[in-house]
Amino acid sequence: MTTTQNERLQELLEPLATAAGVDLEEVTLSKVGGSRVLDVVVDADGGIDLDLVSDLAREIGEALDTPEGSAVLGDAEYRLEVGSPGVDRLLTLPRHWRRALTRLVKAQLEPGGEVVGRVVEVDDEGVLLEIPPVKGRGKTTQRRVAFGEIAKARVQVEFNRKSGDAALDEADADTDADA
C-alpha cells in the first residue's frame, strides 16, 4: 500500500471512528495469498466491545463501497478486518500508555538498557513506573521515564498476577468489565 493510499484511507475512515467514539490506530492494506486484506485497528479508553466492532465494520464497509471509497481502494476484492490492538501492540503514544495503566510493561530505552515496571501514572511527557524488586529482594522503587527516552515498549502478559494493591485490582476490574 502506498503512503498516499494509506493517508487517503485514514482520511476516509477517521471520521467514522471519531463518530463511534474510538481512535483509529492503524490502517493496513496487504496481500495475503492472492487476496487483499484491509486491517483496521481501533481502540478507546476502557476498551471496545464486539457490538461496536461489528457496527463500525459495517459502516466502514459501506463507506468503502461508495464511489469515494472505490476511488481510494480500487475495485479489486478485499477482505475487511476490524479489531482492537493485540497485547503485542507497541506503546507509542501517551494514550497507549494511559490505557496500560496498572499493567506491567517492558521498555527498551535510548541509547540502551531496559526497564520493566508497572504503569502507575501517565502524563503528556512520560510515565511513572513501579519497579519490582529483583528476584524478590529489596524494595519496590519508582522511576519516571520520559517518552523521549523510550525506544520501544510493550505490555507484558501476566498469567499469575498476584493480588494485593487494592487500587490496582480495582482498576483492573474496571478494565476487565469493559472488555
N, C-alpha and C positions, 0 to 999 in steps of 0.2 A: 504494500500500500504506500503510495507516495505521501509525502508530507502534506501536499496540497489537498489530497483526498482525505487524509486524516483530519486536517483542520476544517474542511467542509463538513465532514461527518460530525465533528464536535459541535460546529455551529448549528447544524440541523437538529441534533439531539439534546443539546444543553437546555433549551427552553422546556422541553418535555420533562427532563429530570428535575429542573427547578420547580416546575408546576407540581410535580409529585412530591416535592419536599426532600429530595435526595441530591447528593453530589454525584456528578458524572466523573468517575475516577479515571476511566480508561476506555478507549475505543480501539479495537484491533481488528483489521481485516486480514485474514491469512488463508493460505491454501492448505487443506488437509486432504490428502489423497488427491482426487480430482475435483473436489468441491471447495467452494469458498465459504469461510466461516466468519461471520461478523460477531465478535465478542464484545459485549457492552458490560462494563463493571460499574456498579453504583453502590453507594454507601450513605449512611446517615447516622447522626448521633442517636444512640440507642438501638442501632441495627435496623435491618429491614426484614419484613416478613414475606412469605411466599405469595400472599394475595397482592401485595404491592408489586413484586417482581412480575407476576402474571399480568397485571393491569398495564404496567409500564412496557412489557414486551409487546403487548397488543398495540399500544399507542405508537411505539417505535416502528413496528411492522407496518402500520397504517401510514405513518409519515414517510417511510422508505418506499411505499408503493405509489406515492404521489409523483407527478412529473418532476417536482423539485428533488425528491428523494432519488428517483431514477437518474436524474442528471448527475448526482453525486456518486451513486453506487453503480450505475450502469444497469443493463437489462439482464445480465447473466444471473443464473440462480445463485442463491446463497442460503446458508443456514444461520438463523439469528439465535444467539445465546445471550441471555441477560441474567446476571447474577451479582452476588456480592464478592468482595475480595476474600481470598482464602487466607488461612493462617500464615502462609508464607509471604504475604504481601510486605514489601518494603515500607518502612515508616519514613516518608519523605516530607510530609507537610505537618504543621502544628496540629491540624485536625486529626491526622492519623494517630499522633501521639495522645491527643485528648481522648480518642476512642479506645486507646490502650491503657487508660488509667487503671491502676491496680494490677496490671499484668506484668509478668516477668519478661524483660526484653534483653537481647544481646546486641550490643552496638560495637561496631568496628570504628575506631577513632582515627582522626587525621593527626599526625602523619603515620601513626601506628598504634598498636595495642588495642585492647578491647575492654569493655566493661559489661557486666551482667548485673542487672538490678531490677527492682520492681518500680514501676512508674508511680510516683507519689503526687507530683504536681507538674502542670504544663502551662506555659505562657507563650507569647509570641517569640520570645528569644531563645528558649531552651526548655530543658526538662530536669526535674529533681528526681533522682533515683535513690532508692533504698537498697544498699549493697549488703547482701547477706554475708555472714562470716565465712571464711574459707574453711571447708571441711568441718563446719560446726564449731570452730574455735574462734574465740574473740567476740567482739561486739558487732552488731549491725551498725553500719555507718550510712551517711547520706552523701551524695555527690551531685553537684549541679553541673550539667553538661549543656553547653550552648549548641544550637543546631549546626552552626558552622564547624564544630569540632567532630561531627558525626559523618563518617564516610558512608556507612550502611548500617541499618538496624532492622531487626525483625522481632516479633513476639515469639516467645518460646512456649512450646506446648508443655503444659504441666498435667501429668496424669495423676499424681499423688500430692496435690497441693494440700498442705496442712492448714487447717483452720486455726484461728487464734486472734486475728485482728478483726474486731467487730466491724470497724468502718470498711475494711477491705471486703469482708464477707458480705456485708450489706450491699456494697456497690456491685459486687459480682452477682448477687441475687437479682438486683435490678436489671443488670445487663443480660443475664440468662433468661429472665422472664420476657425480655423484648425479642429474643432471638427466635 
